[in-house]
């Protein structure tokens, strides 16, 4: 029998209970269907930094651009509305790519965010401009980079596929490849929900896999 300690109760209330509530409330709209893959097999972040990878991680990718200070509002939104919600989740990371030569500016925003945030899952990565374009182009997004910046952030699953929506009500085509980090409502109402759906997708697959193993064991397979 599991002993209910104060620590276990706090962890449940902080992390498990909100996820359960979300799943219950969302059954009417997504019925736990998988989050659509909108682009398969994007370029891995290892083309820029060999110590990093999208594989086996849930990654949010953003492009800081050349004028990082001008665009910093969106990155603070991303930190407050998404990063802090998922920092305790396994294999979660934010990849922030910026052009080489902008190390000072990138360090300044990292320190600004870090003054009130544990930055353990933020990854600021400098890259050549050619590789930034190559990475972004692999998403097949209709968004364009302006001075190596876009207000859109991108959700990459653990297989290296880009996830998004194919029935987005606010898009003419219905397709949503990236989420606007300058919009708090979009981060709260779309990206946060989609990250939760993606985690539940993996949880359900893990549970089903272990259930099948147990069934096979019972019949001696």
C-alpha positions as CSV (number, residue, x, y, z in Angstrom):
1,X,0.0,0.0,0.0
2,X,1.4,3.4,-1.0
3,X,2.0,5.7,2.0
4,X,0.5,9.2,1.4
5,X,3.3,11.5,2.5
6,X,3.1,15.3,2.3
7,X,5.6,15.3,-0.5
8,X,3.5,12.9,-2.6
9,X,0.4,14.9,-2.1
10,X,2.0,18.1,-3.1
11,X,3.5,16.5,-6.3
12,X,0.1,15.0,-7.2
13,X,-1.7,18.4,-6.8
14,X,1.0,20.3,-8.7
15,X,1.6,18.0,-11.7
16,X,-0.6,14.9,-11.9
17,X,-4.0,16.4,-11.0
18,X,-3.9,19.3,-13.5
19,X,-3.0,16.8,-16.3
20,X,-6.0,14.5,-15.3
21,X,-8.3,17.5,-15.2
22,X,-7.1,18.6,-18.7
23,X,-7.7,15.2,-20.1
24,X,-11.2,14.9,-18.7
25,X,-12.2,18.4,-20.0
26,X,-10.7,17.8,-23.4
27,X,-12.5,14.5,-24.2
28,X,-15.3,16.4,-25.9
29,X,-13.0,18.1,-28.4
30,X,-10.1,15.7,-29.2
31,X,-11.3,12.4,-27.8
32,X,-7.6,11.7,-27.1
33,X,-6.8,11.6,-30.7
34,X,-3.1,12.0,-31.6
35,X,-1.8,15.5,-32.3
36,X,-1.4,15.7,-36.1
37,X,2.1,15.4,-37.7
38,X,2.3,18.3,-40.1
39,X,5.9,17.7,-41.3
40,X,7.7,14.4,-41.0
41,X,11.4,14.1,-40.1
42,X,12.6,17.7,-39.8
43,X,16.3,18.4,-39.7
44,X,17.7,17.5,-36.3
45,X,19.2,20.2,-34.1
46,X,22.4,18.1,-34.1
47,X,23.2,19.7,-37.5
48,X,23.9,22.9,-35.4
49,X,25.0,21.4,-32.1
50,X,26.2,17.8,-31.9
51,X,25.4,17.6,-28.2
52,X,21.7,18.3,-28.7
53,X,19.0,16.3,-30.4
54,X,15.2,16.3,-31.0
55,X,15.1,12.5,-30.7
56,X,13.4,11.2,-27.5
57,X,12.6,14.7,-26.5
58,X,9.6,17.0,-26.7
59,X,11.1,20.2,-28.0
60,X,9.8,23.7,-28.6
61,X,12.0,25.6,-31.1
62,X,12.2,29.3,-31.4
63,X,14.4,31.6,-33.6
64,X,15.8,34.7,-31.8
65,X,16.9,36.6,-34.8
66,X,19.5,39.4,-35.1
67,X,17.6,42.0,-33.0
68,X,17.0,39.9,-29.9
69,X,16.3,42.8,-27.6
70,X,13.5,44.1,-29.9
71,X,11.9,40.6,-29.9
72,X,12.4,39.7,-26.3
73,X,8.7,40.1,-25.2
74,X,7.7,36.9,-27.0
75,X,10.4,34.9,-25.3
76,X,9.3,36.1,-21.9
77,X,5.8,35.0,-22.8
78,X,7.1,31.6,-23.8
79,X,8.9,31.2,-20.6
80,X,6.0,32.2,-18.4
81,X,3.2,30.5,-20.2
82,X,4.8,27.3,-21.4
83,X,8.3,26.6,-20.0
84,X,7.3,27.0,-16.4
85,X,4.3,24.8,-17.0
86,X,6.4,21.9,-18.3
87,X,9.8,22.3,-16.6
88,X,9.1,19.2,-14.4
89,X,8.0,17.0,-17.3
90,X,10.4,14.4,-18.6
91,X,12.4,15.1,-21.7
92,X,11.0,18.6,-22.3
93,X,13.3,21.3,-23.7
94,X,13.2,24.6,-25.4
95,X,15.7,25.2,-28.2
96,X,16.5,28.9,-28.9
97,X,18.6,29.4,-32.1
98,X,20.3,32.6,-32.9
99,X,22.9,33.8,-35.5
100,X,26.6,33.6,-34.7
101,X,27.9,36.9,-33.6
102,X,24.9,37.6,-31.4
103,X,26.3,35.7,-28.4
104,X,26.3,38.8,-26.1
105,X,22.7,39.6,-26.8
106,X,21.6,36.0,-26.4
107,X,23.5,35.9,-23.1
108,X,21.7,39.0,-21.9
109,X,18.2,37.6,-22.5
110,X,19.2,34.3,-21.0
111,X,20.3,36.0,-17.9
112,X,17.2,38.2,-17.8
113,X,14.9,35.2,-18.0
114,X,17.2,33.2,-15.6
115,X,16.8,35.9,-12.9
116,X,13.5,34.3,-12.0
117,X,13.6,30.9,-13.7
118,X,15.6,27.7,-13.5
119,X,17.1,27.6,-17.0
120,X,18.0,23.9,-17.0
121,X,15.8,23.1,-20.0
122,X,16.4,26.2,-22.0
123,X,19.1,25.7,-24.7
124,X,20.5,28.8,-26.4
125,X,22.4,27.7,-29.5
126,X,24.4,29.9,-31.9
127,X,24.4,28.8,-35.6
128,X,25.6,29.9,-39.0
129,X,22.9,31.7,-41.0
130,X,22.9,28.9,-43.6
131,X,22.1,26.3,-41.0
132,X,19.4,28.4,-39.4
133,X,17.6,28.7,-42.8
134,X,18.1,25.0,-43.4
135,X,16.6,24.0,-40.1
136,X,13.6,26.4,-40.5
137,X,13.0,25.3,-44.1
138,X,12.8,21.7,-43.0
139,X,9.6,22.5,-41.1
140,X,7.9,23.3,-44.4
141,X,6.1,26.1,-42.6
142,X,4.4,28.9,-44.5
143,X,6.0,31.3,-42.1
144,X,9.2,33.1,-43.3
145,X,12.2,34.2,-41.3
146,X,12.9,37.9,-41.1
147,X,16.4,38.6,-40.1
148,X,16.5,35.0,-38.9
149,X,13.5,35.6,-36.6
150,X,9.9,34.5,-36.5
151,X,7.3,35.0,-33.8
152,X,6.2,31.4,-34.4
153,X,7.6,28.6,-32.2
154,X,7.5,25.0,-33.3
155,X,6.6,21.8,-31.5
156,X,8.8,18.8,-32.3
157,X,8.0,15.3,-31.1
158,X,10.5,12.7,-29.9
159,X,10.6,11.1,-33.4
160,X,11.7,14.4,-34.9
161,X,8.4,15.2,-36.5
162,X,6.7,18.6,-36.5
163,X,3.3,18.6,-34.7
164,X,0.6,21.1,-35.1
165,X,-3.1,21.3,-36.2
166,X,-5.0,20.6,-39.4
167,X,-8.3,21.9,-38.3
168,X,-7.3,25.3,-36.7
169,X,-10.4,27.6,-36.8
170,X,-8.3,30.7,-37.1
171,X,-6.4,29.6,-40.2
172,X,-7.8,29.8,-43.7
173,X,-6.3,26.5,-44.6
174,X,-7.0,25.0,-41.2
175,X,-3.3,24.2,-40.9
176,X,-1.2,25.4,-38.0
177,X,2.6,24.8,-38.1
178,X,3.7,27.2,-35.5
179,X,2.4,29.0,-32.4
180,X,2.6,32.8,-32.0
181,X,4.6,33.5,-28.9
182,X,3.5,37.1,-29.0
183,X,0.0,36.0,-28.3
184,X,-0.6,34.9,-24.7
185,X,-4.0,33.5,-25.6
186,X,-2.4,31.3,-28.4
187,X,0.2,30.0,-26.0
188,X,-2.4,29.3,-23.3
189,X,-5.2,28.1,-25.6
190,X,-3.3,26.1,-28.2
191,X,0.4,25.4,-27.5
192,X,-0.1,24.4,-23.9
193,X,-3.0,22.1,-24.8
194,X,-1.1,20.5,-27.6
195,X,1.9,19.8,-25.5
196,X,-0.4,18.1,-23.0
197,X,-2.1,16.1,-25.7
198,X,1.4,15.0,-26.9
199,X,2.4,13.9,-23.5
200,X,-0.9,12.0,-23.0
201,X,-0.3,10.3,-26.4
202,X,3.0,9.0,-25.2
203,X,1.5,8.1,-21.8
204,X,-1.3,6.1,-23.4
205,X,1.1,4.3,-25.8
206,X,3.3,3.4,-22.8
207,X,0.3,2.2,-20.8
208,X,-1.0,0.2,-23.7
209,X,2.4,-1.4,-24.4
210,X,2.7,-2.5,-20.8
211,X,-0.9,-3.7,-20.7
212,X,-0.2,-5.9,-23.7
213,X,3.0,-7.3,-22.1
214,X,0.9,-8.2,-19.0
215,X,-1.7,-9.9,-21.1
216,X,0.9,-11.9,-23.0
217,X,2.5,-13.0,-19.8
218,X,-0.9,-14.2,-18.4
219,X,-1.3,-16.5,-21.5
220,X,2.3,-17.6,-21.4
221,X,3.5,-15.8,-24.5
